[in-house]
Amino acid sequence: MEKCSRVLSRFATKLAYEDLSPEVVAYSKHLVLDTLGVALGGYLSEPSYITRSVVRELGGCPEATIIGSGDKTSCSLAALANGVMVRYLDFMDIYYTVDACHPSENIPVALAVGEREHSSGKDVLLAVFLGFEFQGRLADTFPTHKLGWHHVTMGGYVTPFVAGKLLALNEEQMVNAMGIAGYTSHTLNYVTGPISMIKALGYGLAGQRGVEAALMALKGMTGPDNIIEFFNQVMELNIDLAPVIKGGHKPRILRSAIKPYASEFMTHTPIEAMYAIVKENHLKAEDIDSMHLRIYEFAMHLANEECYKPETRERADHSLPYCLAIGLIEGDVGAEQFAHEQWKDPMVLELMSRIKVTLDPELEKVYPQARPADLGIRTKSGQAYRKRVDYPKGDPNNPMSDEEVHAKFHKLAKPLMSQKQIKNIIDTVSLLENLEDVGHLMQLLVV
C-alpha cells in the first residue's frame, strides 16, 4: 500500500475550492465564526496572557495578527498565540469517532499563514477543509486516548497540510512537511491528576510546529515519508490505515459538532437532560434533592474522585458533577460559569455531593455513534423525573441554526467589542468566500 503521507499530499495539492459543496462552504463559515468567538472568549485568560507575553518578547517578523491585541508577529507564533485562545474555554467544536479531537484548532493556522500570504477567503476555507478532513480521518483510525497519547499528537500530522496548502507546496514538499512536523509531535495524555494550563497550549504548539515544518519544506528540508506507518508500528497497533487514505461518503467537516456549552463534550447530553427536566417541570436548584446520572464507560472518568473536588478550571470543565451543579444553580454552562472559581463554592460542592454517576451497559451499546445520558432527578417533595438525551445541541444530528451560531459569537465577543464591530465580523465571515485578502478579517478582530 502506498505511504499515507503521499496519498494525503496528493489529495491536498489537487483539491480546489470548486470541489467543496455549498453545504461544506456554509458549515465551514459557521465553524470559522464559532472559532473566532471562542478565541475572543479566551482572550483574557491567564494562559493566553502568558503566551502573548512570551510571543511579544520573542518578536518575530510582523506578518500575522494576534487576535484581540492586534500585535503582529510571525505566522507560526500567531498560530500558537491564537491557538491557545481557541482552546482555553473548551468551547470549540468536537469530532468524535474512534477518538475525539477539535479540528477547529487548525483554523488559527489557516488564518495566520493566510494573512502572511494575503490569501483569499476561498483559499482559507479550502485549507480549513483540509484540516477538518485529515484530522477526522486520523480520529477515525487511531484511539490515541487508549494508548496513553493525547489527540494533540495528530496535530503534527495535520497542521503541515493546512499551512502547506496556503504556501502552495507541491506533493513532495507536503510529504516532507508532514514528516518534519510529525517527527516531533507526539504528546502524552493526562487523564488523571490536576489538569493544568497545558490543555490550552497543546495544539497551539502543534500549529506552530506545522507552520514551521511547511516553511522548511518549502525551502527544501526533507523528512520521513512513513511517519504514520512508523507510529502504527511503534505502538504495535497494526491498525488498518485505510480510513487515513480513503475519503468517505460524507466530508468529515460536516460531522464536527459546535458546542453550546463551555465544557467537555461528554457533559453536554447530561446538561441537556437536566435542563429538559427542569424546564418541563418548572424546577429550581433549591427543589432538587438528588440526581442520578447513567452514562457510558468512557465518560466515567469525568466523575472520578477529583471531579467531585476540582482544583482548576481545566478540571471543572471536565467534571460531570460540577457542570450539572453549576448549570442548575446559575442556569447556564458558559464561560461565566468558570470565571470566578465557583467550583470552590460550598453550595456548589454540597449539590455536587448529591449527584451520583453510574455506568449503564445499555448506553454503552450506542456509543460512540451517540453520546447518551440518562438522568434521574428526585425533588425534596419526593417527585421523580427521568430523561434520556442521545444527541446534544450542536451535534450533526441536532445542529445549531444560523441564529444560534451568531448568538454564541455575540455572547463571547460582547465583553470586548461594540455591537457594530461584532456585526462587521459576522457579516465578513458570512461572505468569507468573497474576501480577497483574509488580512481584512484579522484587522476586524482587534479589540
Contacts in CASP RR format, 6 or more apart in sequence:
PFRMAT RR
TARGET T0000
AUTHOR 0000-0000-0000
METHOD contacts of the structure
MODEL  1
MEKCSRVLSRFATKLAYEDLSPEVVAYSKHLVLDTLGVALGGYLSEPSYI
TRSVVRELGGCPEATIIGSGDKTSCSLAALANGVMVRYLDFMDIYYTVDA
CHPSENIPVALAVGEREHSSGKDVLLAVFLGFEFQGRLADTFPTHKLGWH
HVTMGGYVTPFVAGKLLALNEEQMVNAMGIAGYTSHTLNYVTGPISMIKA
LGYGLAGQRGVEAALMALKGMTGPDNIIEFFNQVMELNIDLAPVIKGGHK
PRILRSAIKPYASEFMTHTPIEAMYAIVKENHLKAEDIDSMHLRIYEFAM
HLANEECYKPETRERADHSLPYCLAIGLIEGDVGAEQFAHEQWKDPMVLE
LMSRIKVTLDPELEKVYPQARPADLGIRTKSGQAYRKRVDYPKGDPNNPM
SDEEVHAKFHKLAKPLMSQKQIKNIIDTVSLLENLEDVGHLMQLLVV
1 241 0 8 1.000
1 245 0 8 1.000
2 245 0 8 1.000
3 175 0 8 1.000
3 225 0 8 1.000
3 226 0 8 1.000
3 228 0 8 1.000
3 229 0 8 1.000
4 228 0 8 1.000
4 229 0 8 1.000
4 241 0 8 1.000
4 244 0 8 1.000
4 245 0 8 1.000
5 174 0 8 1.000
5 175 0 8 1.000
5 178 0 8 1.000
5 179 0 8 1.000
5 225 0 8 1.000
5 226 0 8 1.000
5 227 0 8 1.000
5 228 0 8 1.000
6 171 0 8 1.000
6 175 0 8 1.000
6 225 0 8 1.000
7 244 0 8 1.000
7 245 0 8 1.000
8 134 0 8 1.000
8 161 0 8 1.000
8 174 0 8 1.000
8 178 0 8 1.000
8 244 0 8 1.000
8 245 0 8 1.000
9 161 0 8 1.000
9 171 0 8 1.000
9 172 0 8 1.000
9 174 0 8 1.000
9 175 0 8 1.000
9 178 0 8 1.000
10 171 0 8 1.000
12 130 0 8 1.000
12 134 0 8 1.000
12 161 0 8 1.000
12 164 0 8 1.000
12 165 0 8 1.000
12 174 0 8 1.000
13 165 0 8 1.000
13 169 0 8 1.000
13 170 0 8 1.000
13 171 0 8 1.000
13 174 0 8 1.000
15 126 0 8 1.000
15 129 0 8 1.000
15 130 0 8 1.000
15 165 0 8 1.000
16 126 0 8 1.000
17 122 0 8 1.000
17 123 0 8 1.000
17 125 0 8 1.000
17 126 0 8 1.000
17 433 0 8 1.000
20 28 0 8 1.000
20 125 0 8 1.000
20 126 0 8 1.000
20 129 0 8 1.000
21 251 0 8 1.000
23 254 0 8 1.000
24 129 0 8 1.000
24 251 0 8 1.000
24 253 0 8 1.000
24 254 0 8 1.000
25 125 0 8 1.000
25 433 0 8 1.000
27 253 0 8 1.000
27 254 0 8 1.000
28 125 0 8 1.000
28 128 0 8 1.000
28 129 0 8 1.000
28 132 0 8 1.000
28 253 0 8 1.000
29 125 0 8 1.000
29 429 0 8 1.000
29 430 0 8 1.000
29 432 0 8 1.000
29 433 0 8 1.000
30 258 0 8 1.000
30 400 0 8 1.000
30 402 0 8 1.000
30 405 0 8 1.000
31 93 0 8 1.000
31 104 0 8 1.000
31 107 0 8 1.000
31 128 0 8 1.000
31 132 0 8 1.000
31 253 0 8 1.000
31 256 0 8 1.000
31 258 0 8 1.000
32 107 0 8 1.000
32 124 0 8 1.000
32 125 0 8 1.000
32 128 0 8 1.000
32 429 0 8 1.000
32 432 0 8 1.000
33 405 0 8 1.000
33 406 0 8 1.000
33 409 0 8 1.000
33 425 0 8 1.000
33 426 0 8 1.000
33 429 0 8 1.000
33 430 0 8 1.000
34 92 0 8 1.000
34 93 0 8 1.000
34 104 0 8 1.000
34 258 0 8 1.000
34 405 0 8 1.000
34 408 0 8 1.000
34 409 0 8 1.000
35 86 0 8 1.000
35 92 0 8 1.000
35 93 0 8 1.000
35 104 0 8 1.000
35 107 0 8 1.000
35 108 0 8 1.000
36 67 0 8 1.000
36 409 0 8 1.000
36 425 0 8 1.000
36 429 0 8 1.000
36 445 0 8 1.000
37 408 0 8 1.000
37 409 0 8 1.000
37 412 0 8 1.000
37 413 0 8 1.000
38 85 0 8 1.000
38 86 0 8 1.000
38 89 0 8 1.000
38 91 0 8 1.000
38 92 0 8 1.000
38 412 0 8 1.000
39 67 0 8 1.000
39 82 0 8 1.000
39 83 0 8 1.000
39 85 0 8 1.000
39 86 0 8 1.000
39 108 0 8 1.000
39 445 0 8 1.000
40 67 0 8 1.000
40 68 0 8 1.000
40 85 0 8 1.000
40 412 0 8 1.000
40 413 0 8 1.000
40 416 0 8 1.000
40 417 0 8 1.000
40 445 0 8 1.000
40 447 0 8 1.000
41 85 0 8 1.000
41 88 0 8 1.000
41 89 0 8 1.000
41 91 0 8 1.000
41 335 0 8 1.000
41 412 0 8 1.000
41 413 0 8 1.000
41 415 0 8 1.000
41 416 0 8 1.000
42 48 0 8 1.000
42 85 0 8 1.000
42 86 0 8 1.000
42 88 0 8 1.000
42 89 0 8 1.000
42 335 0 8 1.000
43 67 0 8 1.000
43 68 0 8 1.000
43 85 0 8 1.000
43 416 0 8 1.000
43 447 0 8 1.000
45 85 0 8 1.000
45 88 0 8 1.000
45 89 0 8 1.000
45 200 0 8 1.000
46 197 0 8 1.000
47 84 0 8 1.000
47 88 0 8 1.000
47 197 0 8 1.000
47 200 0 8 1.000
47 201 0 8 1.000
48 81 0 8 1.000
48 84 0 8 1.000
48 85 0 8 1.000
48 88 0 8 1.000
48 200 0 8 1.000
50 197 0 8 1.000
51 80 0 8 1.000
51 81 0 8 1.000
51 84 0 8 1.000
51 201 0 8 1.000
52 66 0 8 1.000
52 69 0 8 1.000
52 71 0 8 1.000
52 81 0 8 1.000
55 66 0 8 1.000
55 71 0 8 1.000
55 73 0 8 1.000
55 77 0 8 1.000
55 78 0 8 1.000
55 80 0 8 1.000
55 81 0 8 1.000
56 71 0 8 1.000
56 73 0 8 1.000
58 73 0 8 1.000
58 77 0 8 1.000
59 73 0 8 1.000
59 74 0 8 1.000
59 77 0 8 1.000
60 73 0 8 1.000
60 74 0 8 1.000
60 77 0 8 1.000
61 73 0 8 1.000
61 74 0 8 1.000
62 72 0 8 1.000
62 73 0 8 1.000
63 72 0 8 1.000
63 73 0 8 1.000
63 74 0 8 1.000
63 75 0 8 1.000
63 78 0 8 1.000
63 115 0 8 1.000
63 116 0 8 1.000
64 72 0 8 1.000
64 73 0 8 1.000
64 74 0 8 1.000
64 75 0 8 1.000
64 77 0 8 1.000
64 78 0 8 1.000
64 79 0 8 1.000
64 111 0 8 1.000
64 112 0 8 1.000
64 113 0 8 1.000
64 114 0 8 1.000
64 115 0 8 1.000
64 116 0 8 1.000
64 442 0 8 1.000
65 71 0 8 1.000
65 72 0 8 1.000
65 78 0 8 1.000
65 115 0 8 1.000
65 439 0 8 1.000
65 442 0 8 1.000
65 443 0 8 1.000
65 445 0 8 1.000
65 446 0 8 1.000
66 72 0 8 1.000
66 73 0 8 1.000
66 78 0 8 1.000
66 81 0 8 1.000
66 82 0 8 1.000
67 81 0 8 1.000
67 82 0 8 1.000
67 85 0 8 1.000
67 442 0 8 1.000
67 445 0 8 1.000
68 416 0 8 1.000
68 445 0 8 1.000
68 446 0 8 1.000
68 447 0 8 1.000
69 446 0 8 1.000
69 447 0 8 1.000
70 445 0 8 1.000
70 446 0 8 1.000
73 81 0 8 1.000
75 112 0 8 1.000
75 113 0 8 1.000
75 114 0 8 1.000
75 115 0 8 1.000
75 116 0 8 1.000
75 163 0 8 1.000
75 211 0 8 1.000
76 112 0 8 1.000
76 207 0 8 1.000
76 208 0 8 1.000
76 210 0 8 1.000
76 211 0 8 1.000
76 212 0 8 1.000
76 215 0 8 1.000
77 208 0 8 1.000
78 108 0 8 1.000
78 111 0 8 1.000
78 112 0 8 1.000
78 115 0 8 1.000
79 108 0 8 1.000
79 109 0 8 1.000
79 112 0 8 1.000
79 113 0 8 1.000
79 159 0 8 1.000
79 163 0 8 1.000
79 204 0 8 1.000
79 207 0 8 1.000
79 208 0 8 1.000
79 211 0 8 1.000
80 204 0 8 1.000
80 205 0 8 1.000
80 207 0 8 1.000
80 208 0 8 1.000
82 108 0 8 1.000
82 111 0 8 1.000
82 112 0 8 1.000
83 105 0 8 1.000
83 108 0 8 1.000
83 203 0 8 1.000
83 204 0 8 1.000
83 207 0 8 1.000
84 200 0 8 1.000
84 201 0 8 1.000
84 204 0 8 1.000
85 108 0 8 1.000
86 92 0 8 1.000
86 104 0 8 1.000
86 105 0 8 1.000
86 107 0 8 1.000
86 108 0 8 1.000
87 102 0 8 1.000
87 105 0 8 1.000
87 199 0 8 1.000
87 200 0 8 1.000
87 201 0 8 1.000
87 202 0 8 1.000
87 203 0 8 1.000
87 204 0 8 1.000
88 200 0 8 1.000
89 262 0 8 1.000
89 317 0 8 1.000
89 334 0 8 1.000
89 335 0 8 1.000
89 338 0 8 1.000
90 199 0 8 1.000
90 259 0 8 1.000
90 262 0 8 1.000
90 263 0 8 1.000
90 264 0 8 1.000
90 314 0 8 1.000
90 317 0 8 1.000
90 318 0 8 1.000
91 259 0 8 1.000
91 261 0 8 1.000
91 262 0 8 1.000
91 334 0 8 1.000
91 335 0 8 1.000
91 412 0 8 1.000
92 102 0 8 1.000
92 104 0 8 1.000
92 105 0 8 1.000
92 259 0 8 1.000
93 102 0 8 1.000
93 103 0 8 1.000
93 104 0 8 1.000
93 256 0 8 1.000
93 257 0 8 1.000
93 258 0 8 1.000
93 259 0 8 1.000
94 100 0 8 1.000
94 101 0 8 1.000
94 102 0 8 1.000
94 256 0 8 1.000
94 257 0 8 1.000
94 259 0 8 1.000
94 265 0 8 1.000
95 101 0 8 1.000
95 102 0 8 1.000
95 103 0 8 1.000
95 132 0 8 1.000
95 135 0 8 1.000
95 136 0 8 1.000
95 139 0 8 1.000
95 252 0 8 1.000
95 255 0 8 1.000
95 256 0 8 1.000
95 257 0 8 1.000
96 139 0 8 1.000
96 257 0 8 1.000
96 265 0 8 1.000
96 368 0 8 1.000
96 371 0 8 1.000
97 136 0 8 1.000
97 139 0 8 1.000
97 140 0 8 1.000
97 255 0 8 1.000
97 368 0 8 1.000
98 139 0 8 1.000
98 140 0 8 1.000
98 141 0 8 1.000
98 142 0 8 1.000
98 143 0 8 1.000
98 368 0 8 1.000
99 138 0 8 1.000
99 139 0 8 1.000
99 142 0 8 1.000
99 143 0 8 1.000
99 144 0 8 1.000
99 145 0 8 1.000
99 151 0 8 1.000
100 139 0 8 1.000
100 145 0 8 1.000
100 151 0 8 1.000
100 265 0 8 1.000
101 135 0 8 1.000
101 136 0 8 1.000
101 138 0 8 1.000
101 139 0 8 1.000
101 151 0 8 1.000
101 154 0 8 1.000
102 151 0 8 1.000
102 203 0 8 1.000
103 131 0 8 1.000
103 132 0 8 1.000
103 135 0 8 1.000
103 136 0 8 1.000
103 158 0 8 1.000
103 252 0 8 1.000
103 253 0 8 1.000
103 256 0 8 1.000
104 132 0 8 1.000
104 256 0 8 1.000
105 155 0 8 1.000
105 203 0 8 1.000
105 204 0 8 1.000
105 206 0 8 1.000
105 207 0 8 1.000
106 127 0 8 1.000
106 128 0 8 1.000
106 131 0 8 1.000
106 132 0 8 1.000
106 135 0 8 1.000
106 155 0 8 1.000
106 158 0 8 1.000
106 159 0 8 1.000
106 162 0 8 1.000
106 207 0 8 1.000
107 128 0 8 1.000
108 204 0 8 1.000
108 207 0 8 1.000
109 127 0 8 1.000
109 159 0 8 1.000
109 162 0 8 1.000
109 163 0 8 1.000
109 207 0 8 1.000
109 210 0 8 1.000
109 211 0 8 1.000
110 124 0 8 1.000
110 127 0 8 1.000
110 128 0 8 1.000
110 131 0 8 1.000
110 162 0 8 1.000
110 163 0 8 1.000
110 166 0 8 1.000
111 124 0 8 1.000
111 438 0 8 1.000
111 441 0 8 1.000
111 442 0 8 1.000
112 211 0 8 1.000
113 119 0 8 1.000
113 127 0 8 1.000
113 162 0 8 1.000
113 163 0 8 1.000
113 164 0 8 1.000
113 166 0 8 1.000
113 167 0 8 1.000
113 211 0 8 1.000
113 214 0 8 1.000
114 123 0 8 1.000
114 124 0 8 1.000
114 127 0 8 1.000
114 166 0 8 1.000
114 438 0 8 1.000
114 439 0 8 1.000
115 438 0 8 1.000
115 439 0 8 1.000
115 442 0 8 1.000
117 123 0 8 1.000
117 166 0 8 1.000
117 167 0 8 1.000
118 437 0 8 1.000
118 438 0 8 1.000
118 439 0 8 1.000
119 127 0 8 1.000
119 166 0 8 1.000
119 437 0 8 1.000
119 438 0 8 1.000
120 435 0 8 1.000
120 436 0 8 1.000
120 437 0 8 1.000
120 438 0 8 1.000
121 432 0 8 1.000
121 433 0 8 1.000
121 434 0 8 1.000
121 435 0 8 1.000
121 436 0 8 1.000
121 438 0 8 1.000
122 433 0 8 1.000
123 165 0 8 1.000
123 166 0 8 1.000
123 438 0 8 1.000
124 166 0 8 1.000
124 432 0 8 1.000
124 438 0 8 1.000
125 432 0 8 1.000
125 433 0 8 1.000
126 165 0 8 1.000
127 162 0 8 1.000
127 163 0 8 1.000
127 164 0 8 1.000
127 165 0 8 1.000
127 166 0 8 1.000
128 162 0 8 1.000
128 253 0 8 1.000
129 251 0 8 1.000
129 253 0 8 1.000
130 161 0 8 1.000
130 162 0 8 1.000
130 165 0 8 1.000
131 158 0 8 1.000
131 159 0 8 1.000
131 161 0 8 1.000
131 162 0 8 1.000
132 251 0 8 1.000
132 252 0 8 1.000
132 253 0 8 1.000
132 256 0 8 1.000
133 247 0 8 1.000
133 251 0 8 1.000
133 252 0 8 1.000
133 253 0 8 1.000
134 157 0 8 1.000
134 158 0 8 1.000
134 161 0 8 1.000
135 154 0 8 1.000
135 155 0 8 1.000
135 158 0 8 1.000
135 252 0 8 1.000
136 252 0 8 1.000
136 255 0 8 1.000
137 243 0 8 1.000
137 244 0 8 1.000
137 245 0 8 1.000
137 246 0 8 1.000
137 247 0 8 1.000
137 252 0 8 1.000
138 154 0 8 1.000
138 157 0 8 1.000
138 158 0 8 1.000
138 244 0 8 1.000
139 151 0 8 1.000
139 154 0 8 1.000
140 243 0 8 1.000
140 244 0 8 1.000
140 252 0 8 1.000
141 239 0 8 1.000
141 240 0 8 1.000
141 241 0 8 1.000
141 243 0 8 1.000
141 244 0 8 1.000
142 154 0 8 1.000
142 231 0 8 1.000
142 237 0 8 1.000
142 239 0 8 1.000
144 150 0 8 1.000
144 151 0 8 1.000
144 153 0 8 1.000
144 154 0 8 1.000
144 189 0 8 1.000
145 151 0 8 1.000
145 189 0 8 1.000
145 191 0 8 1.000
147 235 0 8 1.000
147 237 0 8 1.000
148 188 0 8 1.000
148 189 0 8 1.000
148 191 0 8 1.000
149 186 0 8 1.000
149 187 0 8 1.000
149 188 0 8 1.000
149 189 0 8 1.000
150 187 0 8 1.000
150 188 0 8 1.000
150 189 0 8 1.000
150 190 0 8 1.000
150 202 0 8 1.000
152 185 0 8 1.000
152 187 0 8 1.000
152 202 0 8 1.000
152 203 0 8 1.000
152 205 0 8 1.000
152 206 0 8 1.000
153 185 0 8 1.000
153 186 0 8 1.000
153 187 0 8 1.000
154 185 0 8 1.000
155 181 0 8 1.000
155 185 0 8 1.000
155 203 0 8 1.000
155 206 0 8 1.000
155 207 0 8 1.000
155 210 0 8 1.000
156 178 0 8 1.000
156 181 0 8 1.000
156 182 0 8 1.000
156 184 0 8 1.000
156 185 0 8 1.000
156 206 0 8 1.000
156 207 0 8 1.000
156 209 0 8 1.000
156 210 0 8 1.000
156 213 0 8 1.000
157 178 0 8 1.000
157 181 0 8 1.000
157 182 0 8 1.000
157 185 0 8 1.000
157 227 0 8 1.000
157 228 0 8 1.000
159 181 0 8 1.000
159 206 0 8 1.000
159 207 0 8 1.000
159 209 0 8 1.000
159 210 0 8 1.000
159 211 0 8 1.000
159 213 0 8 1.000
160 174 0 8 1.000
160 177 0 8 1.000
160 178 0 8 1.000
160 179 0 8 1.000
160 180 0 8 1.000
160 181 0 8 1.000
160 182 0 8 1.000
160 210 0 8 1.000
160 213 0 8 1.000
160 214 0 8 1.000
160 217 0 8 1.000
161 174 0 8 1.000
161 177 0 8 1.000
161 178 0 8 1.000
162 210 0 8 1.000
163 177 0 8 1.000
163 207 0 8 1.000
163 210 0 8 1.000
163 211 0 8 1.000
163 213 0 8 1.000
163 214 0 8 1.000
163 215 0 8 1.000
164 173 0 8 1.000
164 174 0 8 1.000
164 177 0 8 1.000
164 214 0 8 1.000
164 217 0 8 1.000
164 218 0 8 1.000
167 214 0 8 1.000
167 215 0 8 1.000
167 218 0 8 1.000
169 177 0 8 1.000
169 214 0 8 1.000
169 217 0 8 1.000
169 218 0 8 1.000
173 214 0 8 1.000
173 217 0 8 1.000
173 218 0 8 1.000
173 220 0 8 1.000
174 217 0 8 1.000
175 223 0 8 1.000
175 225 0 8 1.000
176 216 0 8 1.000
176 217 0 8 1.000
176 220 0 8 1.000
176 221 0 8 1.000
176 222 0 8 1.000
176 223 0 8 1.000
176 225 0 8 1.000
177 210 0 8 1.000
177 213 0 8 1.000
177 214 0 8 1.000
177 216 0 8 1.000
177 217 0 8 1.000
178 213 0 8 1.000
178 227 0 8 1.000
179 213 0 8 1.000
179 223 0 8 1.000
179 224 0 8 1.000
179 225 0 8 1.000
179 227 0 8 1.000
180 210 0 8 1.000
180 213 0 8 1.000
180 216 0 8 1.000
180 217 0 8 1.000
180 221 0 8 1.000
180 222 0 8 1.000
180 223 0 8 1.000
181 206 0 8 1.000
181 209 0 8 1.000
181 210 0 8 1.000
181 212 0 8 1.000
181 213 0 8 1.000
181 214 0 8 1.000
182 209 0 8 1.000
182 213 0 8 1.000
182 227 0 8 1.000
183 223 0 8 1.000
183 224 0 8 1.000
183 227 0 8 1.000
184 209 0 8 1.000
185 206 0 8 1.000
185 209 0 8 1.000
186 231 0 8 1.000
187 202 0 8 1.000
187 206 0 8 1.000
190 196 0 8 1.000
190 198 0 8 1.000
190 199 0 8 1.000
191 301 0 8 1.000
192 301 0 8 1.000
192 304 0 8 1.000
192 306 0 8 1.000
193 306 0 8 1.000
193 315 0 8 1.000
194 306 0 8 1.000
194 311 0 8 1.000
194 312 0 8 1.000
194 314 0 8 1.000
194 315 0 8 1.000
195 312 0 8 1.000
195 314 0 8 1.000
195 315 0 8 1.000
195 318 0 8 1.000
196 312 0 8 1.000
196 314 0 8 1.000
197 314 0 8 1.000
199 314 0 8 1.000
200 314 0 8 1.000
213 221 0 8 1.000
217 223 0 8 1.000
224 230 0 8 1.000
228 241 0 8 1.000
228 244 0 8 1.000
229 241 0 8 1.000
232 238 0 8 1.000
232 239 0 8 1.000
232 241 0 8 1.000
254 396 0 8 1.000
255 396 0 8 1.000
256 396 0 8 1.000
257 265 0 8 1.000
257 392 0 8 1.000
257 394 0 8 1.000
257 395 0 8 1.000
257 396 0 8 1.000
258 394 0 8 1.000
258 399 0 8 1.000
258 400 0 8 1.000
258 405 0 8 1.000
258 408 0 8 1.000
259 265 0 8 1.000
259 268 0 8 1.000
259 394 0 8 1.000
260 268 0 8 1.000
260 392 0 8 1.000
260 393 0 8 1.000
260 394 0 8 1.000
260 400 0 8 1.000
260 404 0 8 1.000
260 408 0 8 1.000
261 267 0 8 1.000
261 268 0 8 1.000
261 271 0 8 1.000
261 323 0 8 1.000
261 332 0 8 1.000
261 333 0 8 1.000
261 334 0 8 1.000
262 317 0 8 1.000
262 333 0 8 1.000
262 334 0 8 1.000
262 335 0 8 1.000
262 337 0 8 1.000
262 338 0 8 1.000
263 271 0 8 1.000
263 317 0 8 1.000
263 318 0 8 1.000
263 323 0 8 1.000
263 333 0 8 1.000
263 334 0 8 1.000
264 302 0 8 1.000
264 317 0 8 1.000
264 318 0 8 1.000
264 323 0 8 1.000
265 371 0 8 1.000
265 392 0 8 1.000
266 295 0 8 1.000
266 298 0 8 1.000
266 299 0 8 1.000
266 302 0 8 1.000
266 320 0 8 1.000
266 371 0 8 1.000
267 302 0 8 1.000
267 317 0 8 1.000
267 318 0 8 1.000
267 319 0 8 1.000
267 320 0 8 1.000
267 323 0 8 1.000
267 324 0 8 1.000
267 333 0 8 1.000
268 371 0 8 1.000
268 392 0 8 1.000
268 393 0 8 1.000
269 371 0 8 1.000
269 372 0 8 1.000
269 373 0 8 1.000
269 389 0 8 1.000
269 390 0 8 1.000
269 391 0 8 1.000
269 392 0 8 1.000
270 293 0 8 1.000
270 295 0 8 1.000
270 320 0 8 1.000
270 323 0 8 1.000
270 324 0 8 1.000
270 373 0 8 1.000
270 375 0 8 1.000
270 389 0 8 1.000
271 323 0 8 1.000
271 324 0 8 1.000
271 327 0 8 1.000
271 333 0 8 1.000
271 392 0 8 1.000
272 373 0 8 1.000
272 389 0 8 1.000
272 392 0 8 1.000
272 393 0 8 1.000
273 373 0 8 1.000
273 374 0 8 1.000
273 375 0 8 1.000
273 376 0 8 1.000
273 387 0 8 1.000
273 388 0 8 1.000
273 389 0 8 1.000
274 291 0 8 1.000
274 324 0 8 1.000
274 327 0 8 1.000
274 328 0 8 1.000
274 375 0 8 1.000
274 377 0 8 1.000
274 387 0 8 1.000
276 387 0 8 1.000
276 389 0 8 1.000
277 283 0 8 1.000
277 375 0 8 1.000
277 376 0 8 1.000
277 377 0 8 1.000
277 385 0 8 1.000
277 386 0 8 1.000
277 387 0 8 1.000
278 284 0 8 1.000
278 328 0 8 1.000
278 377 0 8 1.000
280 385 0 8 1.000
281 383 0 8 1.000
281 385 0 8 1.000
283 377 0 8 1.000
283 379 0 8 1.000
285 328 0 8 1.000
285 329 0 8 1.000
285 351 0 8 1.000
287 379 0 8 1.000
287 380 0 8 1.000
287 381 0 8 1.000
288 328 0 8 1.000
288 351 0 8 1.000
288 354 0 8 1.000
288 377 0 8 1.000
288 378 0 8 1.000
288 379 0 8 1.000
288 380 0 8 1.000
289 354 0 8 1.000
289 378 0 8 1.000
289 379 0 8 1.000
289 380 0 8 1.000
289 382 0 8 1.000
290 354 0 8 1.000
290 355 0 8 1.000
290 356 0 8 1.000
290 377 0 8 1.000
290 378 0 8 1.000
291 324 0 8 1.000
291 354 0 8 1.000
291 355 0 8 1.000
291 356 0 8 1.000
291 375 0 8 1.000
291 376 0 8 1.000
291 377 0 8 1.000
291 378 0 8 1.000
292 355 0 8 1.000
292 356 0 8 1.000
292 357 0 8 1.000
292 358 0 8 1.000
292 375 0 8 1.000
292 376 0 8 1.000
292 378 0 8 1.000
293 303 0 8 1.000
293 320 0 8 1.000
293 324 0 8 1.000
293 355 0 8 1.000
293 356 0 8 1.000
293 357 0 8 1.000
293 358 0 8 1.000
293 373 0 8 1.000
293 374 0 8 1.000
293 375 0 8 1.000
293 376 0 8 1.000
294 357 0 8 1.000
294 358 0 8 1.000
294 359 0 8 1.000
294 360 0 8 1.000
294 363 0 8 1.000
294 373 0 8 1.000
294 374 0 8 1.000
294 375 0 8 1.000
295 303 0 8 1.000
295 320 0 8 1.000
295 357 0 8 1.000
295 358 0 8 1.000
295 359 0 8 1.000
295 360 0 8 1.000
295 363 0 8 1.000
295 372 0 8 1.000
295 373 0 8 1.000
295 374 0 8 1.000
296 359 0 8 1.000
296 360 0 8 1.000
296 363 0 8 1.000
296 364 0 8 1.000
296 367 0 8 1.000
296 371 0 8 1.000
296 372 0 8 1.000
297 359 0 8 1.000
297 364 0 8 1.000
297 367 0 8 1.000
298 367 0 8 1.000
298 368 0 8 1.000
299 320 0 8 1.000
299 371 0 8 1.000
300 357 0 8 1.000
300 359 0 8 1.000
302 318 0 8 1.000
302 319 0 8 1.000
302 320 0 8 1.000
302 357 0 8 1.000
303 319 0 8 1.000
303 320 0 8 1.000
303 321 0 8 1.000
303 357 0 8 1.000
306 315 0 8 1.000
307 315 0 8 1.000
307 318 0 8 1.000
307 319 0 8 1.000
307 320 0 8 1.000
307 321 0 8 1.000
307 322 0 8 1.000
308 319 0 8 1.000
308 321 0 8 1.000
308 349 0 8 1.000
308 352 0 8 1.000
308 353 0 8 1.000
309 349 0 8 1.000
310 316 0 8 1.000
310 319 0 8 1.000
310 322 0 8 1.000
310 343 0 8 1.000
311 343 0 8 1.000
313 338 0 8 1.000
313 341 0 8 1.000
313 343 0 8 1.000
315 343 0 8 1.000
316 322 0 8 1.000
316 323 0 8 1.000
316 338 0 8 1.000
316 342 0 8 1.000
316 343 0 8 1.000
317 323 0 8 1.000
317 338 0 8 1.000
319 343 0 8 1.000
320 355 0 8 1.000
320 357 0 8 1.000
321 352 0 8 1.000
321 355 0 8 1.000
321 357 0 8 1.000
322 343 0 8 1.000
322 348 0 8 1.000
322 352 0 8 1.000
323 333 0 8 1.000
324 352 0 8 1.000
324 355 0 8 1.000
325 348 0 8 1.000
325 351 0 8 1.000
325 352 0 8 1.000
325 355 0 8 1.000
326 333 0 8 1.000
326 337 0 8 1.000
326 342 0 8 1.000
326 343 0 8 1.000
326 348 0 8 1.000
327 333 0 8 1.000
327 337 0 8 1.000
328 351 0 8 1.000
329 347 0 8 1.000
329 348 0 8 1.000
329 351 0 8 1.000
330 336 0 8 1.000
330 337 0 8 1.000
330 342 0 8 1.000
335 412 0 8 1.000
342 348 0 8 1.000
343 349 0 8 1.000
360 374 0 8 1.000
363 372 0 8 1.000
363 373 0 8 1.000
363 374 0 8 1.000
366 372 0 8 1.000
366 390 0 8 1.000
370 390 0 8 1.000
370 391 0 8 1.000
370 397 0 8 1.000
371 390 0 8 1.000
371 391 0 8 1.000
371 392 0 8 1.000
371 395 0 8 1.000
372 388 0 8 1.000
372 389 0 8 1.000
372 390 0 8 1.000
373 388 0 8 1.000
373 389 0 8 1.000
374 386 0 8 1.000
374 387 0 8 1.000
374 388 0 8 1.000
375 386 0 8 1.000
375 387 0 8 1.000
375 388 0 8 1.000
375 389 0 8 1.000
376 384 0 8 1.000
376 385 0 8 1.000
376 386 0 8 1.000
376 387 0 8 1.000
377 384 0 8 1.000
377 385 0 8 1.000
377 386 0 8 1.000
378 384 0 8 1.000
378 385 0 8 1.000
379 385 0 8 1.000
390 397 0 8 1.000
391 397 0 8 1.000
391 398 0 8 1.000
392 398 0 8 1.000
393 400 0 8 1.000
393 404 0 8 1.000
394 400 0 8 1.000
400 408 0 8 1.000
406 426 0 8 1.000
409 422 0 8 1.000
409 425 0 8 1.000
409 426 0 8 1.000
410 422 0 8 1.000
410 426 0 8 1.000
413 421 0 8 1.000
413 422 0 8 1.000
413 425 0 8 1.000
414 422 0 8 1.000
416 447 0 8 1.000
417 447 0 8 1.000
421 444 0 8 1.000
424 444 0 8 1.000
425 441 0 8 1.000
425 444 0 8 1.000
425 445 0 8 1.000
428 435 0 8 1.000
428 440 0 8 1.000
428 441 0 8 1.000
428 444 0 8 1.000
429 441 0 8 1.000
432 441 0 8 1.000
435 441 0 8 1.000
END
